[in-house]
Amino acid sequence: MGALRTPREKWIDEGLRVLADGGVDAVRVDALAKSLGVTRGGFYGYFADRGALLEAMLDAWERETTDDVLDQIGREGGDLTEKAWLAGQLTFSDRLLPIDLAVRDWARRDQAVAGRLRRVDNKRMELLREAIGTVCADPEEVEARCLLAFCGAIGSHFLAADHPGSTRAQVMARACEIILNRPPGNPTT
């Protein structure tokens, strides 16, 4: 009986984990093989080289952070603002957020990755525009609210400021309520 190969998805998942933890430079075939407890020979059965793995990782990230999120919010129901809220929760989850932030850092140095990130962000912004457009008629204000929502979702992870009397989560929830034109206490109902 032959040895079982490490599935292609495991290489990709481990690559994404390493990307999130240490950036693109940390994604090395030898290090991935070691962390998976396998030899690097199996890697070449799936990928021509490290570049092919990086491309597959970006494909997986894009699919999970856009297509899978859109599929899930489509199944959940609710109005567009509830869907936008859920999309934000899924997109910036404990699993996806570190990968997203690492891709953003990588995109600063790689134009192809920057193009991919732009495509992903544009899909996300389109959902936000549609949702915020249901509570605001002014196209310029819709765009401004979308920018604020997106900047808050990403930028809050880089902000080290305290929020006297409130937690970061409470302040973010209130910001979402304001952006989505919802009463205090529940940004999605």
Secondary structure as GFF3:
##gff-version 3
##sequence-region A 1 189
A	DSSP	alpha_helix	8	22	.	.	.	ID=ss1
A	DSSP	three_ten_helix	24	26	.	.	.	ID=ss2
A	DSSP	alpha_helix	29	36	.	.	.	ID=ss3
A	DSSP	three_ten_helix	40	45	.	.	.	ID=ss4
A	DSSP	alpha_helix	50	62	.	.	.	ID=ss5
A	DSSP	pi_helix	63	67	.	.	.	ID=ss6
A	DSSP	alpha_helix	68	76	.	.	.	ID=ss7
A	DSSP	alpha_helix	80	91	.	.	.	ID=ss8
A	DSSP	alpha_helix	96	107	.	.	.	ID=ss9
A	DSSP	alpha_helix	111	132	.	.	.	ID=ss10
A	DSSP	alpha_helix	139	155	.	.	.	ID=ss11
A	DSSP	alpha_helix	168	179	.	.	.	ID=ss12
###
